[in-house]
């Protein structure tokens, strides 16, 4: 721990950054949540429980990752009855967690900080597209055309969805690589929804990406500065 930090006292939260890859990338968000809660219990670490009938673990997660997408940095907050050493906490959690959901960092935070799901609103994605006839130039131009139109309509399950792109699509860059077209994409989550990379690629060139990875998440403040979830 850094001596420059003011550590919380009394009940607090431990923010955990974890990755999601391998076969576990195909777990849905609810399955991920349940798996992580089982890992916390298996670790023997202390945690708070709610006051409801079910006495559930007090834990909250950042925005759901699309099924099939991997990530280098997802987040959750675990409420603790008292502060504990971050390195000791992380070591216990790593030992009790599958490698494909491995926690990579843990940081103590005060109880009263913004909720992860609403506060973390900007994502960086690395997308691989491998489809005959689709080049980096074509994908770039197709996304630009969608951005100019300003919206996409798509089906999610049996429901038709409408998403404005003015705020949800931040920027992008597509280029040809040895293994296919690489798309670097930044998206913003809003109260009206968030843009999924696979949906954008399908709307642009009519195919599904071969691989989607979320490589970073931040909070964007009023001045446009990006704040890491671990730097609250």
C-alpha positions as CSV (number, residue, x, y, z in Angstrom):
1,X,0.0,0.0,0.0
2,X,1.2,3.5,-0.7
3,X,1.9,5.8,2.2
4,X,0.3,8.7,0.3
5,X,-3.1,7.1,0.3
6,X,-5.7,7.8,3.0
7,X,-7.0,4.3,3.8
8,X,-10.6,3.9,4.9
9,X,-11.5,2.8,8.5
10,X,-14.4,0.8,9.6
11,X,-16.7,-0.8,7.0
12,X,-15.4,-0.3,3.4
13,X,-15.3,-1.8,0.0
14,X,-12.6,-3.7,-1.8
15,X,-12.6,-3.1,-5.6
16,X,-11.3,-6.0,-7.6
17,X,-10.1,-6.0,-11.2
18,X,-10.3,-9.4,-12.9
19,X,-9.9,-10.7,-16.4
20,X,-12.3,-13.0,-18.3
21,X,-11.0,-15.2,-21.1
22,X,-10.8,-18.8,-22.4
23,X,-13.9,-20.8,-22.3
24,X,-15.3,-18.7,-19.5
25,X,-15.8,-15.8,-22.0
26,X,-19.0,-17.7,-23.0
27,X,-20.5,-17.4,-19.5
28,X,-23.4,-15.0,-19.2
29,X,-23.2,-12.1,-16.7
30,X,-25.4,-13.9,-14.1
31,X,-23.2,-17.0,-14.3
32,X,-20.1,-14.9,-13.9
33,X,-21.6,-13.2,-10.8
34,X,-22.6,-16.5,-9.2
35,X,-19.1,-18.0,-10.0
36,X,-17.3,-15.1,-8.4
37,X,-19.5,-15.1,-5.3
38,X,-18.7,-18.8,-4.9
39,X,-15.0,-18.0,-5.2
40,X,-15.2,-15.4,-2.5
41,X,-16.9,-17.8,-0.2
42,X,-14.3,-20.5,-1.0
43,X,-11.5,-18.1,-0.3
44,X,-12.7,-17.7,3.3
45,X,-12.4,-13.9,3.1
46,X,-14.7,-11.8,5.2
47,X,-17.6,-10.0,3.5
48,X,-20.8,-8.2,4.5
49,X,-24.3,-9.6,3.8
50,X,-27.5,-7.6,3.2
51,X,-30.4,-7.3,5.7
52,X,-33.0,-9.0,3.4
53,X,-34.6,-12.4,4.0
54,X,-32.0,-14.2,1.7
55,X,-29.0,-12.5,3.4
56,X,-27.1,-12.1,0.1
57,X,-23.5,-11.1,-0.2
58,X,-23.0,-7.4,-0.6
59,X,-21.2,-7.2,-4.0
60,X,-21.7,-5.1,-7.1
61,X,-20.4,-5.4,-10.6
62,X,-19.5,-3.1,-13.5
63,X,-21.6,-3.3,-16.7
64,X,-22.2,-6.7,-18.2
65,X,-19.8,-8.0,-20.8
66,X,-21.4,-9.4,-23.9
67,X,-21.4,-13.3,-24.0
68,X,-18.5,-14.5,-26.0
69,X,-16.3,-11.4,-25.3
70,X,-13.2,-11.7,-23.3
71,X,-11.8,-8.9,-21.1
72,X,-8.5,-7.7,-19.7
73,X,-10.2,-5.7,-17.0
74,X,-13.7,-6.2,-15.4
75,X,-14.5,-4.9,-11.9
76,X,-16.6,-5.7,-8.8
77,X,-16.9,-4.2,-5.4
78,X,-17.0,-6.4,-2.3
79,X,-18.3,-4.8,0.9
80,X,-16.0,-5.6,3.9
81,X,-16.8,-5.2,7.6
82,X,-13.3,-3.8,8.1
83,X,-10.2,-2.9,6.1
84,X,-7.7,-5.7,5.3
85,X,-4.3,-5.9,3.6
86,X,-4.9,-5.6,-0.2
87,X,-2.1,-8.1,-1.1
88,X,-3.3,-10.6,1.4
89,X,-6.8,-10.2,0.1
90,X,-5.7,-10.6,-3.5
91,X,-3.6,-13.7,-2.8
92,X,-6.5,-15.5,-1.1
93,X,-8.9,-14.6,-3.9
94,X,-6.5,-15.8,-6.6
95,X,-6.1,-19.1,-4.9
96,X,-9.8,-19.7,-4.9
97,X,-10.6,-18.4,-8.4
98,X,-10.4,-20.2,-11.9
99,X,-7.5,-18.9,-14.0
100,X,-9.9,-17.7,-16.7
101,X,-11.5,-15.3,-14.2
102,X,-8.4,-14.5,-12.3
103,X,-8.3,-11.3,-10.2
104,X,-5.3,-9.1,-11.1
105,X,-5.6,-6.2,-8.6
106,X,-7.5,-5.2,-5.5
107,X,-7.8,-1.8,-3.8
108,X,-9.5,-0.6,-0.6
109,X,-12.0,2.2,-1.2
110,X,-14.3,4.2,1.1
111,X,-17.9,3.0,1.5
112,X,-19.3,6.0,-0.3
113,X,-18.1,6.1,-3.8
114,X,-20.2,6.0,-7.0
115,X,-21.7,2.7,-8.0
116,X,-19.6,0.9,-10.6
117,X,-22.3,0.1,-13.1
118,X,-23.3,3.7,-13.5
119,X,-19.9,5.4,-13.0
120,X,-17.8,3.3,-15.4
121,X,-19.1,4.5,-18.8
122,X,-16.4,4.2,-21.4
123,X,-15.0,1.0,-22.9
124,X,-12.1,0.3,-25.3
125,X,-12.4,-2.8,-27.5
126,X,-10.1,-4.9,-29.7
127,X,-12.2,-6.6,-32.3
128,X,-11.0,-9.1,-35.0
129,X,-13.0,-9.5,-38.2
130,X,-12.2,-12.3,-40.7
131,X,-14.6,-12.4,-43.5
132,X,-14.1,-12.7,-47.3
133,X,-14.5,-9.3,-49.0
134,X,-14.2,-7.3,-45.7
135,X,-11.1,-5.1,-45.6
136,X,-10.0,-2.5,-43.1
137,X,-11.0,0.3,-45.5
138,X,-14.4,-1.2,-46.1
139,X,-15.2,-1.7,-42.4
140,X,-14.0,1.8,-41.6
141,X,-16.1,3.4,-44.3
142,X,-19.2,1.3,-43.3
143,X,-18.9,2.4,-39.7
144,X,-18.5,6.0,-40.8
145,X,-21.7,5.7,-42.8
146,X,-23.6,4.4,-39.8
147,X,-22.2,7.2,-37.6
148,X,-23.3,9.7,-40.2
149,X,-26.8,8.2,-40.2
150,X,-26.8,8.5,-36.5
151,X,-28.5,5.3,-35.3
152,X,-28.9,1.5,-35.7
153,X,-31.9,-0.7,-35.4
154,X,-31.3,-4.3,-34.4
155,X,-32.9,-7.3,-32.8
156,X,-31.9,-8.5,-29.3
157,X,-33.7,-11.7,-28.8
158,X,-37.3,-11.1,-29.9
159,X,-37.2,-7.4,-29.2
160,X,-36.4,-4.7,-31.7
161,X,-33.9,-2.2,-30.4
162,X,-33.1,1.4,-31.5
163,X,-29.8,2.9,-30.5
164,X,-28.5,6.4,-31.1
165,X,-24.8,6.5,-32.1
166,X,-24.1,10.2,-31.3
167,X,-23.1,9.4,-27.7
168,X,-22.6,5.6,-27.7
169,X,-20.0,5.4,-30.6
170,X,-17.0,7.5,-29.5
171,X,-14.3,6.6,-32.1
172,X,-12.9,3.7,-34.1
173,X,-10.0,2.7,-36.4
174,X,-10.0,-0.4,-38.7
175,X,-6.9,-1.7,-40.4
176,X,-5.7,-4.9,-42.1
177,X,-3.6,-7.3,-40.2
178,X,-2.0,-10.7,-40.8
179,X,-4.9,-12.5,-39.0
180,X,-7.8,-10.3,-40.4
181,X,-9.2,-6.9,-39.9
182,X,-8.4,-5.3,-36.5
183,X,-10.9,-2.8,-35.2
184,X,-10.0,-0.6,-32.3
185,X,-13.2,0.8,-30.9
186,X,-14.3,3.0,-28.1
187,X,-17.9,3.1,-26.9
188,X,-19.8,4.9,-24.2
189,X,-22.6,3.6,-22.0
190,X,-25.6,5.9,-21.6
191,X,-28.9,5.7,-19.8
192,X,-30.5,4.7,-23.1
193,X,-28.1,1.7,-23.6
194,X,-24.6,0.7,-24.8
195,X,-23.2,-0.3,-28.1
196,X,-22.0,-3.9,-28.5
197,X,-19.1,-4.3,-30.9
198,X,-20.6,-7.5,-32.5
199,X,-23.8,-5.5,-33.2
200,X,-21.9,-2.7,-34.8
201,X,-19.8,-5.0,-37.0
202,X,-23.0,-6.9,-38.1
203,X,-24.8,-3.7,-39.0
204,X,-21.7,-2.4,-40.9
205,X,-20.6,-5.4,-43.0
206,X,-23.2,-8.1,-42.2
207,X,-21.0,-10.6,-40.4
208,X,-20.0,-11.5,-36.8
209,X,-16.5,-10.7,-35.5
210,X,-14.2,-13.6,-34.9
211,X,-13.0,-12.2,-31.5
212,X,-14.1,-9.4,-29.2
213,X,-12.0,-8.3,-26.2
214,X,-12.6,-5.4,-23.8
215,X,-9.1,-4.0,-23.2
216,X,-10.0,-1.1,-20.9
217,X,-12.8,0.7,-18.9
218,X,-12.9,4.2,-17.5
219,X,-15.1,6.9,-16.2
220,X,-15.2,10.0,-18.4
221,X,-15.5,13.2,-16.3
222,X,-17.1,16.4,-17.3
223,X,-13.8,17.7,-18.8
224,X,-13.4,14.6,-20.9
225,X,-10.6,13.1,-18.7
226,X,-10.6,9.3,-18.3
227,X,-10.4,8.0,-14.8
228,X,-9.5,4.4,-14.0
229,X,-11.9,2.6,-11.7
230,X,-8.9,1.9,-9.4
231,X,-8.1,5.6,-9.1
232,X,-11.3,6.9,-7.5
